[in-house]
């Protein structure tokens, strides 16, 4: 209950102070706005750069997985070709 009362009193005092010192408040806002824009822009650039790096990592990982899969398919095709070659050699031996 005391927290609610203290919050109400603080809100009323803040509103009264804002009314009396409105020009000072605007001066602070005018001074702080460029700094906020600069910091916000720098944060946006950093987050965008990080997102691009994540996409590049994901793409590399996907390409590596595809490469691994292709290598496995090549190995299985080589093994199958070898098996066919051996079968062909057996058939040639039987014909002789």
C-alpha positions in Angstrom: 0.0 0.0 0.0 2.8 2.4 0.9 4.5 1.6 -2.5 1.3 2.6 -4.3 1.0 5.8 -2.4 4.7 6.6 -2.9 4.4 6.0 -6.6 1.3 8.2 -6.9 3.1 11.0 -5.0 6.2 10.7 -7.2 4.1 10.8 -10.4 2.3 14.0 -9.2 5.6 15.6 -8.3 7.1 14.6 -11.6 4.1 16.1 -13.5 4.3 19.4 -11.5 8.1 19.6 -12.0 7.6 18.9 -15.8 5.2 21.8 -16.0 7.4 24.3 -14.2 10.6 23.3 -15.9 9.2 22.5 -19.4 11.9 24.6 -21.3 14.7 22.9 -19.4 13.2 19.6 -20.1 13.1 20.4 -23.9 16.7 21.6 -23.8 17.7 18.2 -22.3 15.7 16.4 -24.9 17.3 18.5 -27.7 20.7 17.7 -26.4 20.1 14.0 -25.8 18.4 13.3 -29.1 21.5 13.3 -31.3 23.3 11.0 -28.8 20.3 8.6 -28.7 20.1 8.6 -32.5 23.9 7.9 -32.8 23.8 5.1 -30.3 20.6 3.6 -31.7 22.1 3.7 -35.2 25.3 2.1 -34.0 23.3 -0.7 -32.3 21.2 -1.3 -35.4 24.4 -1.5 -37.6 25.9 -4.0 -35.1 22.8 -6.1 -34.9 22.4 -6.1 -38.7 26.1 -7.1 -39.2 25.7 -9.9 -36.7 22.5 -11.1 -38.5 24.4 -11.2 -41.8 27.2 -13.2 -40.2 24.7 -15.7 -38.8 23.1 -16.1 -42.2 26.6 -16.7 -43.7 27.4 -19.3 -41.1 24.1 -21.1 -41.6 24.6 -21.1 -45.4 28.1 -22.5 -45.0 26.8 -25.2 -42.6 24.1 -26.1 -45.1 26.6 -26.3 -48.0 28.9 -28.4 -45.9 26.1 -30.8 -45.2 25.2 -31.0 -48.9 28.9 -31.6 -49.7 29.0 -34.4 -47.2 25.9 -35.9 -48.6 27.3 -35.7 -52.1 30.5 -37.3 -51.0 28.5 -40.2 -49.4 26.5 -40.6 -52.6 29.7 -40.7 -54.7 31.2 -43.3 -52.4 28.1 -45.5 -52.6 28.1 -45.0 -56.5 31.8 -46.0 -56.6 31.1 -49.1 -54.4 28.2 -50.1 -56.6 30.3 -49.6 -59.8 33.0 -51.7 -58.3 30.4 -54.4 -57.5 29.2 -54.3 -61.1 32.7 -54.5 -62.4 33.4 -57.6 -60.3 30.2 -59.2 -61.5 31.1 -58.4 -65.1 34.5 -59.9 -64.6 32.9 -63.1 -63.1 30.6 -63.3 -66.1 33.6 -62.9 -68.5 35.5 -65.7 -66.6 32.5 -68.0 -66.9 32.2 -67.4 -70.7 35.8 -68.5 -71.2 
